[in-house]
Amino acid sequence: MGKPKGNAENIESIITRTVRETIEAYRASSSRSVKDAFKATERRLYALPDLREKLEDDRELLAEIRAYGPRQRSKSITRFTKTGVRLTPEEIFEAVVTDTEAEIAADEHEIEAIERALAAISDDPYYLAVTGKYIDHMTDEEIAGEIHCDATTVWRNRKRLVQRLAVRLYGADALR
């Protein structure tokens, strides 16, 4: 004996509704992911000049540490590991150098990634729309005057180029 027709229609409508809601959730998630990649790319571009300065400061700090040792703390402060073992000055020196070198390497990697992505769009006639805005802090009107177009054209092409950069920096995640 089969199930009543009302239950089959009810189950079918539940499945249909669930599939529809899943598709809508995926579309919303995909849209958010693309916006997140775009915004993250903009943050990375804005940070590039400061990151370059920080890298130089860290390189100077590392040279100072290597020449004179780590900056001294108060003699009343004792450094211990979690096991309670006191660190020697040589161990402290090596830890500070290693930590600073790791920070420099991470910053170098970030700068190189951004510069490689920028190099990929450097032949675009609207390249200044990106570098002018994020690196040189120019207004759209100033950029438009430099490349002889309308400020709206600058905005539209910058958006297009930042989307290309996002794909370079985030891969397929920038498309979903």
matplotlib code that plots the C-alpha trace (Angstrom):
import matplotlib.pyplot as plt

x = [0.0, 1.5, 1.9, -0.9, -0.4, -0.3, 2.9, 4.7, 3.8, 4.9, 8.3, 8.8, 8.0, 10.4, 13.2, 12.4, 12.4, 15.7, 17.4, 16.2, 17.4, 20.8, 21.3, 20.4, 22.8, 25.6, 24.9, 25.0, 28.2, 29.8, 29.0, 30.4, 33.6, 34.2, 33.6, 35.9, 38.7, 38.3, 38.3, 41.3, 43.2, 42.5, 43.8, 46.9, 47.5, 46.9, 49.3, 52.1, 53.9, 53.8, 54.9, 57.9, 58.9, 58.4, 60.6, 63.5, 63.0, 63.2, 66.3, 67.9, 66.8, 68.3, 71.6, 71.6, 70.8, 73.6, 76.0, 75.1, 72.9, 69.2, 67.9, 68.4, 65.6, 65.7, 68.1, 65.3, 63.3, 64.3, 63.3, 62.1, 60.7, 57.5, 59.5, 61.1, 64.6, 66.4, 67.6, 71.2, 72.0, 73.1, 69.7, 67.9, 70.1, 69.4, 65.6, 65.4, 67.4, 65.4, 62.1, 63.2, 64.4, 61.1, 59.2, 61.3, 60.9, 57.1, 57.0, 59.3, 57.0, 53.9, 55.6, 56.8, 53.3, 51.8, 54.5, 54.2, 50.4, 51.0, 53.5, 50.9, 48.7, 51.4, 50.9, 47.2, 46.6, 44.7, 47.5, 47.8, 44.2, 45.5, 48.9, 47.7, 44.9, 46.4, 50.1, 50.4, 47.1, 45.9, 42.2, 40.3, 40.2, 44.1, 44.4, 41.9, 43.9, 47.1, 45.6, 43.2, 39.9, 36.9, 37.0, 34.2, 36.4, 39.2, 36.9, 35.4, 38.9, 40.4, 37.6, 38.3, 42.1, 41.6, 39.5, 42.3, 44.7, 42.4, 42.5, 46.3, 46.4, 43.6, 43.1, 39.7, 38.4, 38.2, 35.7, 33.3]
y = [0.0, 3.4, 6.5, 9.1, 11.6, 14.5, 13.3, 12.9, 16.4, 17.7, 16.0, 17.2, 20.8, 20.5, 19.3, 22.0, 24.7, 23.4, 23.3, 26.8, 28.1, 26.4, 28.0, 31.4, 31.0, 29.9, 33.0, 35.3, 33.6, 33.9, 37.5, 38.2, 36.3, 38.4, 41.6, 40.3, 39.6, 43.1, 44.8, 42.8, 43.7, 47.3, 47.0, 45.4, 48.1, 50.9, 49.2, 48.8, 52.1, 51.7, 48.1, 49.1, 51.6, 49.1, 46.6, 49.2, 49.9, 46.2, 45.8, 48.6, 47.1, 43.7, 45.4, 47.2, 43.9, 42.1, 44.9, 45.8, 42.9, 43.1, 46.2, 45.7, 45.4, 46.2, 43.9, 43.1, 41.4, 37.7, 35.8, 32.3, 29.6, 27.8, 25.2, 27.8, 27.5, 30.8, 31.8, 32.6, 35.9, 34.0, 32.2, 35.5, 37.0, 34.1, 34.2, 38.0, 37.7, 34.7, 36.5, 39.7, 37.7, 35.9, 39.2, 40.6, 37.5, 37.7, 41.4, 40.8, 38.0, 40.2, 43.1, 40.7, 39.3, 42.7, 43.9, 40.8, 41.4, 45.1, 44.1, 41.9, 45.0, 47.6, 47.7, 48.7, 52.3, 52.9, 51.5, 54.9, 54.6, 51.9, 53.2, 56.8, 56.0, 53.4, 54.2, 57.8, 58.9, 60.9, 61.8, 60.5, 64.0, 64.2, 60.8, 61.8, 64.9, 62.8, 60.2, 62.6, 61.0, 61.5, 60.7, 58.2, 56.4, 56.3, 54.8, 52.2, 51.1, 51.0, 48.7, 46.4, 46.4, 45.8, 42.8, 41.5, 42.0, 40.2, 37.1, 37.3, 37.5, 35.2, 33.0, 31.4, 32.6, 36.1, 34.8, 33.0]
z = [0.0, -1.0, 1.0, 0.9, -1.9, 0.5, 2.2, -1.2, -2.3, 1.2, 1.0, -2.6, -1.6, 1.3, -1.0, -3.5, -0.9, 0.6, -2.8, -3.5, -0.1, -0.6, -4.0, -2.6, 0.3, -2.1, -4.3, -1.3, 0.0, -3.5, -3.8, -0.3, -1.2, -4.3, -2.3, 0.5, -2.0, -3.6, -0.2, 1.0, -2.2, -1.6, 2.0, 0.7, -1.9, 0.6, 3.0, 0.4, 1.0, 4.8, 4.5, 2.4, 5.1, 7.9, 6.0, 5.9, 9.6, 10.4, 8.3, 10.2, 13.5, 12.5, 11.6, 15.0, 16.8, 15.1, 15.8, 19.4, 20.6, 21.5, 23.2, 26.9, 29.4, 33.0, 34.9, 37.4, 34.6, 34.3, 31.1, 31.6, 29.3, 30.2, 32.1, 34.3, 32.7, 32.5, 29.0, 28.4, 26.7, 23.6, 23.5, 23.8, 21.1, 18.7, 19.4, 18.8, 15.5, 14.3, 15.1, 13.4, 10.3, 10.1, 10.3, 7.5, 5.4, 5.8, 4.8, 1.8, 0.7, 0.9, -0.9, -3.7, -4.1, -4.5, -6.8, -9.0, -9.2, -10.1, -12.8, -14.4, -15.0, -15.6, -19.4, -18.9, -20.0, -16.7, -14.4, -12.8, -11.6, -9.2, -8.3, -8.1, -5.7, -3.4, -3.5, -4.4, -2.6, -5.6, -6.1, -9.1, -10.5, -10.3, -12.0, -14.7, -15.4, -15.8, -18.2, -19.9, -19.2, -16.9, -13.2, -13.7, -16.3, -13.7, -11.1, -13.5, -14.8, -11.3, -10.2, -13.2, -12.5, -8.7, -9.6, -11.8, -8.9, -6.6, -8.9, -8.9, -5.1, -4.1, -7.1, -7.7, -4.4, -5.9, -8.4, -6.1]

ax = plt.figure().add_subplot(projection="3d")
ax.plot(x, y, z, "-o")
ax.set_aspect("equal")
plt.show()
